[in-house]
Amino acid sequence: MYLEIYLLRGISEPRHLEPHLKESSAMRDFVFGFGDGINTSLGIAAGVGGADVSANIIILAALVGMFTGAKAMAVQNYLAVKTQRQLLTSEIEREKWEIEHKPDDERKEIEDIYTAKGFSGKELDMIVDKITSDKKVWLDTMLTEELNLNLDIAGSPLKSALRMFVSFLVGGMLPILPFFFLSGFDALFVAIGISISTSFTVGVIKSKMANTNKLVGGLEMAGLGTGVAMIGYGIGSELSNLGIISI
């Protein structure tokens, strides 16, 4: 009975993992796109605001930076995910070839894997026979047990790019909103407050995904947003004082 349960788990486990990996890929794109969008727009708003210009100019600059940043992030994410999938696909194809052309060697590897798990004798033979009787199960087992690979962990290049683009825009809009209703330091302080609180939340989510300290992750992300705002404001203010920018 125990052996049958183990075999069932061993055969189905790679397929069972796929939804979690896809979800992880989507969450990864959202968290990084959203966080980068907030910091980019906040940096621009603070920098241009430091030059003491009108709210309309700040909104225009932030919107331009937001859309160009979203496009750049989406393109980079598309290329990164596509490259990762190509590398994984190459490994999968190599494993398929070995199963077709070197079945004895690959069968021995299955034996070694389950021997290391504590199986021997007839139980080991049953496991190996069951796995190698189905080439898809055989391939899945080699990928997960030997190489720790799963193609779905990378996600779809196009979907990842679109998620990155949209999440960047959503995050990027938050620091801009106060400038539609306020002006000067009031708008900037509200934008910084919104950005810091939202960045803290994103940092907590990232830490939860990585199983690290949530408070530290939140403070780290919020501190990064604050640093971006201070640097941006300092640059804009200094350029204005030097007379390089005057509007």
Residue pairs with C-beta under 8 A, 6 or more apart in sequence:
3 123
3 126
3 127
6 127
7 126
7 127
7 130
10 127
10 131
10 141
11 130
11 131
11 134
11 137
11 140
11 141
13 144
14 140
14 141
14 143
14 144
14 150
15 140
17 144
17 150
18 150
18 152
21 150
21 152
21 153
22 152
22 155
24 153
24 209
25 152
25 153
25 154
25 155
25 160
26 155
26 159
26 163
27 205
27 209
28 155
28 209
29 77
29 155
29 160
29 163
29 164
29 167
30 163
30 167
31 167
31 202
31 205
31 206
31 209
32 164
32 167
33 70
33 73
33 77
33 163
33 164
33 165
33 166
33 167
33 168
33 171
34 167
34 168
34 170
34 171
34 202
35 171
35 199
35 202
35 203
35 206
35 221
36 69
36 73
36 168
36 171
37 66
37 69
37 70
37 167
37 168
37 169
37 170
37 171
37 172
37 173
38 171
38 172
38 174
38 175
38 195
38 198
38 199
38 202
38 225
39 195
39 199
39 224
39 225
39 228
40 65
40 66
40 69
40 168
40 172
41 62
41 65
41 66
41 171
41 172
41 173
41 174
41 175
41 176
42 175
42 191
42 192
42 195
42 225
42 228
42 229
42 232
43 228
43 229
43 231
43 232
44 58
44 61
44 62
44 65
44 66
44 232
45 58
45 61
45 62
45 175
45 176
45 179
45 188
45 191
45 232
46 188
46 191
46 192
46 228
46 229
46 230
46 232
46 233
46 236
47 231
47 232
47 233
47 235
47 236
48 57
48 58
48 61
48 62
48 236
49 58
49 184
49 187
49 188
49 233
49 236
50 232
50 233
50 234
50 235
50 236
50 237
50 238
50 240
51 236
51 237
51 239
51 240
51 245
51 247
52 237
52 240
53 245
53 247
54 183
54 247
55 179
55 180
55 182
55 183
55 184
55 187
57 247
58 176
58 179
58 187
59 176
59 179
59 180
62 172
62 175
62 176
62 179
63 176
65 172
66 168
66 169
66 172
66 173
66 176
67 169
69 168
69 172
70 164
70 165
70 168
70 169
70 172
71 165
73 164
73 165
73 168
74 161
74 162
74 164
74 165
74 168
75 161
77 160
77 161
77 164
78 157
78 158
78 160
78 161
79 157
81 154
81 155
81 156
81 157
81 160
81 161
82 157
84 154
85 151
85 154
85 157
88 149
88 150
88 151
88 153
88 154
89 151
91 143
91 147
91 149
92 139
92 143
92 149
92 151
95 139
95 142
95 143
95 147
96 139
98 105
98 106
99 106
99 135
99 138
99 139
99 142
103 132
106 132
106 138
106 142
107 128
107 132
109 142
109 146
110 127
110 128
110 131
110 132
110 138
110 141
110 142
111 124
111 128
113 141
113 145
113 146
114 124
114 127
114 128
115 124
119 127
130 137
131 137
131 138
131 141
132 138
143 149
143 150
144 150
171 198
171 202
174 191
174 194
174 195
174 198
175 191
175 192
175 194
175 195
176 191
177 191
177 194
178 186
178 187
178 188
178 190
178 191
178 194
179 187
179 191
181 187
182 190
188 233
192 225
192 226
192 229
195 225
195 229
196 222
196 225
196 226
197 222
199 221
199 222
199 224
199 225
200 218
200 219
200 221
200 222
201 218
202 221
203 214
203 217
203 218
203 219
203 220
203 221
203 222
204 214
204 215
204 217
204 218
206 217
206 221
207 213
207 214
207 216
207 217
207 218
208 214
208 217
210 217
236 245
239 245
240 246
